[in-house]
């Protein structure tokens, strides 16, 4: 079970429908994407429907590959 799957499992267990992760250290841990931004939002939205979306500004390049099932917005 990968990191994003573990987040979804805990959400399901606790009855959490949506969760936003925006702490840069947590975004890095879950997506592999690093940002030093202090003025532009970068975060991950986990939904109960299983979707996992990385919200990022087009100024930030996506480096490497995102975890399976994570899409960018």
N, C-alpha and C positions, 0 to 999 in steps of 0.2 A: 504494500500500500504506500503510495507516494504522499508527499506532504499535503498537496491539495485534497487528495482523497481523505486524508485524516481529518482535515478541517471540515469537509462535508459530513463525515461520519459523526463528528462531535455536534455539528449543527443539528443533524437529524435526531441524535440522541437527546439533545436539550430542547428541541422544538423551535429552533431559531430559523426564521424564514429567509432572512438576508443578513449579510455581514459585510462591512466595509473595512478593509485593512489599508491604512495610509501611512503608518510609521515606516520610514525608509528601510530600517533594518528588517522589518517583517516582510515588506514587499520584496526585498532582496532574497530573503530566506525562502519565500514561497514561489517567486517567479524567476530568480536568477538575474533580475534586472536591477542595476544600481543607479541611483540618481543623487546628485548633490543639490538638487533644486530646493530653494527656500521660498520661492514665489510661484512655482507652477505645481499644480496638483498631479500626483501620480499615486494611484491606488488600485486595489483589487476589490471587485464586488463578487461575492459568493451568493448565489441564489438557491433557494430550496429546490428549484427545478433542475439543479445539477449544472447550471451554467456558471462559468467562472470567467470574468472579464477584467482585463487590465486596462485601466483608463490612463492614458498618457498623452502628453503633448507631442505633436509632430516634430518638435525641436529635439526630442530625445530619440536617438537611434535604438532600435531593438537589437541587442547584442546576443548572438547565439540563438538557441532555440528555446521557446517557451515550453513549460510543461504541457503534456498532452491534455487537450481539452480546454486550454486557456486561450481566449481570443483577445485581440486588442481592439480598443474603441478609441 
